[in-house]
Amino acid sequence: MRDVIKMMESKMTPESVERSRKMAEQEILTIRLGQLREKLGIKQDEFNNFSQTSISRLEKRKDLRISTLIDYLDNLGMGLEIKTFPKKNVKKVKEEILLRV
């Protein structure tokens, strides 16, 4: 599988590869949210302050507000940590936690 991805990426511009990776990460986030909820044994209609329909939509969204994500995770009894990290070799800046709730 990895070889197929490398082959496809070799035919793309670096910008297209980066754009595709970002889109994939957004898709993965929505999948992971639903998997986390299911792993915890919580049904979509068991959330406080959310309807079943809104949870269904939220788990399919590719763009979430941080406040909505915090509320969603809070209903699961989970927290959120947002970290920054240098994408390139920037020696002046290191990984840092921006938010932990």
N, C-alpha and C positions, 0 to 999 in steps of 0.2 A: 504493500500500500504506500509506504513512504517513498519508494522508488517512483511510483506513478505520480505522486505529488511533486517530487523533484523534477520529473520530466515535464510536467505541465508548467511549473514555475519557470523552467529554463526558457520557455517560449513566451513568457510574459515580461513586461517591463517591471523594473523594481517598484514603481509606483502602484502598478496593478497587483503585484504580489502583496504589498503592504495593505492595500485597500481590501483585498480578499481575506487576508488574515484577520483584519479588524472585524469584517462582517462575520467571519466564522466564530470569533470570540463572542460576539453578541448573541449568536445562535446558541453557543455552548452555555452561556449564562442562563438563558431561559430554560434550557434542558435541565441544568443543575438545580435550579430553583424548584422545579416540580419533583425532581428526584429526591431532594432534601426533604421536602414536605412528605412525600410518600415513605421515605425511610423512617421518619418520625411517627408515621402512622396517623397523620392528620389529614382529614378530608377537606376539600375546598369549601365546603359549607360550614366548617367548624371554626372559622376565623371571626374574631371580634372586629367590628368596624369595617368589614368587607363582606360583600355578597359573594355567593358562589360564582356568579357571572363575572364579577370584577376580578376575582382570583384567577379564573380561567383566562381572561384577557391579559392580566398582568403577567402570567406565566408564558404568554406568547409574545409579549412586547419585546422589541429589540432595543428600546430606549426607555430607561426607567429614571424617574427622579430619585435622588438619594433618599429623600424623606419618605417616599413610598416604599423603597426597599427596606429602610430601617423599620417601618411599621410592619411590613410583611414578615421580616425576620424576627421582630419582637413577638409576634403572634406564634412563632415557632419556638420561642424560648431561646433564640440565637442572637448573637451580636454581629456587628459589622466592623471590620477594620479596613481602612483605606491606606495604602502605602504608596509612596512615590519611589521611583528608582531611576537612575540614569540609564538611558537607552544606549548611550555610547560611553566610551571610556572618559568620563569626566571625573577627575581626581578630587576636585573641590567639593563635589556633592556626592553623598552616599544615600543609601536607602533610608527612608524616614517615614514614620507613621504620621499621617495627617489627621486621621479621625479614628476614634475607637469608641463605639457605642454599643 
